[in-house]
């Protein structure tokens, strides 16, 4: 795995999202309330619209273009239920958030 530093953990807040560009891809960090920080693809799978301005209430991420909604803990589709955001491996070292966009995390069934 090739982890790349994305940002400082101190720059992120629980219940918020943050968008980044990394290795030519849009990456969206979500930190759900009472959850752990996650890294997902930063484009909505519907029409590949950036999720940088998506609404995140600390639990649900909603694309502003067509209102597709995703669970902030696992990226699974809520509306519609058949969609899914790719999740990237993430780790925190020395106060830095590192992400590997080359190997999406398998969420299983």
RODO-2510 file (C-alpha; in nm, 4 decimals, decimal comma):
residues 109
     n   res          X          Y          Z
     1     x     0,0000     0,0000     0,0000
     2     x     0,1181     0,3499    -0,0834
     3     x    -0,0083     0,5848     0,1831
     4     x     0,0144     0,9587     0,1188
     5     x    -0,0267     1,2359     0,3760
     6     x    -0,3520     1,4210     0,3203
     7     x    -0,3768     1,6626     0,6143
     8     x    -0,3297     1,7094     0,9877
     9     x    -0,5825     1,5330     1,2079
    10     x    -0,6079     1,8528     1,4166
    11     x    -0,7553     2,0315     1,1106
    12     x    -1,0589     1,7989     1,1053
    13     x    -1,3694     1,8017     1,3231
    14     x    -1,6019     1,5204     1,4250
    15     x    -1,9330     1,5479     1,2401
    16     x    -1,7743     1,7270     0,9434
    17     x    -1,6414     1,6462     0,5981
    18     x    -1,3338     1,7679     0,4111
    19     x    -1,2512     1,7355     0,0403
    20     x    -0,9027     1,6898    -0,1072
    21     x    -0,7316     1,6100    -0,4363
    22     x    -0,4837     1,3227    -0,4174
    23     x    -0,3042     1,1512    -0,7056
    24     x    -0,5540     1,2887    -0,9580
    25     x    -0,8576     1,1754    -0,7575
    26     x    -1,1055     1,3554    -0,5390
    27     x    -1,1039     1,2198    -0,1844
    28     x    -1,3652     1,2980     0,0775
    29     x    -1,2927     1,2549     0,4466
    30     x    -1,5984     1,1980     0,6648
    31     x    -1,5873     1,1908     1,0421
    32     x    -1,9291     1,0731     1,1590
    33     x    -2,0487     1,1560     1,5100
    34     x    -1,9454     0,8745     1,7461
    35     x    -1,7582     0,7131     1,4573
    36     x    -1,4133     0,6929     1,3101
    37     x    -1,2609     0,9011     1,0348
    38     x    -1,3146     0,7480     0,6874
    39     x    -1,1850     0,8246     0,3369
    40     x    -1,4167     0,7841     0,0371
    41     x    -1,4199     0,8640    -0,3316
    42     x    -1,4997     1,2316    -0,3730
    43     x    -1,7308     1,1904    -0,6724
    44     x    -2,0949     1,0845    -0,6544
    45     x    -2,1356     0,7539    -0,8414
    46     x    -2,4526     0,8852    -1,0052
    47     x    -2,2972     1,1327    -1,2498
    48     x    -1,9466     1,1770    -1,1064
    49     x    -2,0315     1,5141    -0,9548
    50     x    -1,7907     1,6380    -0,6885
    51     x    -1,8995     1,5759    -0,3305
    52     x    -1,6862     1,8648    -0,2026
    53     x    -2,0020     2,0713    -0,1452
    54     x    -2,2245     1,7812    -0,0425
    55     x    -2,4296     1,8149     0,2744
    56     x    -2,3032     1,6107     0,5699
    57     x    -2,5000     1,6177     0,8945
    58     x    -2,2551     1,4028     1,0882
    59     x    -2,4289     1,0827     0,9824
    60     x    -2,5576     1,1087     0,6248
    61     x    -2,3833     1,2539     0,3204
    62     x    -2,6146     1,3957     0,0534
    63     x    -2,5047     1,4963    -0,2955
    64     x    -2,6475     1,8398    -0,3702
    65     x    -2,6940     1,7703    -0,7408
    66     x    -2,9560     1,4934    -0,7275
    67     x    -2,9944     1,4202    -0,3532
    68     x    -2,8307     1,0769    -0,3552
    69     x    -2,7564     0,9895     0,0091
    70     x    -2,4855     0,7757     0,1698
    71     x    -2,4162     0,6419     0,5187
    72     x    -2,1184     0,8387     0,6528
    73     x    -1,9861     0,5386     0,8459
    74     x    -1,9517     0,2977     0,5542
    75     x    -2,0383     0,4777     0,2276
    76     x    -2,3356     0,2529     0,1558
    77     x    -2,6242     0,4015    -0,0361
    78     x    -2,9363     0,5094     0,1488
    79     x    -3,1200     0,6676    -0,1430
    80     x    -3,0937     0,4817    -0,3671
    81     x    -2,9894     0,1775    -0,1676
    82     x    -2,7968     0,0090    -0,4516
    83     x    -2,5218     0,2728    -0,4746
    84     x    -2,1904     0,2723    -0,2871
    85     x    -1,8959     0,5073    -0,2369
    86     x    -1,5535     0,3475    -0,2729
    87     x    -1,3683     0,3597     0,0569
    88     x    -0,9922     0,4071     0,0759
    89     x    -0,7515     0,2753     0,3360
    90     x    -0,6765     0,5394     0,5996
    91     x    -0,4396     0,5536     0,8922
    92     x    -0,3255     0,8184     1,1369
    93     x     0,0425     0,8559     1,2232
    94     x     0,2061     1,1292     1,4285
    95     x    -0,1052     1,3462     1,4030
    96     x    -0,1234     1,3163     1,0234
    97     x    -0,3994     1,1567     0,8145
    98     x    -0,2614     0,9225     0,5485
    99     x    -0,4717     0,7711     0,2681
   100     x    -0,4067     0,5070     0,0020
   101     x    -0,6265     0,5714    -0,3039
   102     x    -0,4689     0,2915    -0,5071
   103     x    -0,6405     0,0140    -0,3093
   104     x    -1,0099     0,0637    -0,2300
   105     x    -1,1258    -0,1133     0,0860
   106     x    -1,3624    -0,4051     0,0295
   107     x    -1,6811    -0,3651     0,2317
   108     x    -1,8207    -0,7121     0,1605
   109     x    -2,1892    -0,7907     0,1331
***
